């Protein structure tokens, strides 16, 4: 009887090996030393290369997210220490290193220390943009905290004098390499701040190896720069060199010479700007002068200036004309008022009870002057008063009645 075979696919095998390797903690986050070869940058930003030694080779890939964080440019032949995880690419069935970090061999420990210190200080907020102070546009005093010898100080002094000679330059001599250099740089920054000796600080040095520049990676220097009340420009090494002092400074310069250029304006450019401003101001003044001349010419032709008495005579005529108009308007309004008054008086006269009395009628009133409208208002022997058109009479009531009591109507 044949024994059944346990048959699996290639994909299943590669998948099993992949899981086995990824579950092995010894093959994860592992650091491997070797020489870089077969490096071919990809348009996607991923980096493909081989890490080899005298007898073996290992395929490696570093994805764009990790590759963009490298502080140097990868080249074939470099000695490097690469960190990553071992896994299998399922399609080819080949295991390879998926790199997450890389440092150059020989200075690998310094690179690790650099990255760890940078992360620590960044977490504390020493590199935050809201802490950065603006560089003064026209500094009056500049403090150079650097070595008093070497090409860097000479270049900065030459450029500062050529570009902006009115600025006073104070050189604070310090060591920029070796034991105690970091402490001297930090003390120099603190001294300039304590004495308010400048309104701008430049600190740095010329190029060198990572070990030569290491004092500018020390924590004491970064903290002194961050604590400075005076703006600080960091100028360390050449353009590719990056130090922790660069992150802490208010402005990073690619080189010491570049720092001097960034620190002060160019007097030639200032002179050109002044000349341009002078020309614009002259043109504006000339334009305003021409406009003023035109206004004076217009005013000079006005009659009020050429013949002031004629101007006054014209105003007098206008005043007489206005007075006549006012007088006419007032007379018209007065006559209109008279007519309204006469009409109202005639209307009142027509409604006057005296007109009725003039036709032979009389008006009976009680003692208080109230008109009597009905016989029911009277009592026997009550005294009443009669008003005629002319004069009156006092009468005593013999009898009072209303028309309905006698059953007849009297037509007056």
Secondary structure by P-SEA (a helix, b strand, c coil): cccccccccaaaaaaaaaaaaaacccccbbbbbbcccccccccccbbbbbbbcccbbbbbbbcaaaaaaccccccccccccccbbbbbcccccbbbbbccccccccaaaaaaaaaaaaaaaaaaccccccccccccccccbbbbccccccaaaaaaaaaaaaccccbbbbbbcccccccaaaaaaaaaaaaaaaaccccbbbbbbcccccccccccccaaaaaaaaacccbbbbbccccccccccccccccccccaaaaaaaacccaaaaaaaaaaaaaaaaaaaaaaaaaaaaaaaaaaaccccccaaaaaaaaaaaaaaaaaaaaaaaaaaaaaaaaaaaaaaaaaaaacaaaaaaabbbbbbccccccccccccccccbbbbbbcccccbbbbbccccccccccccccc
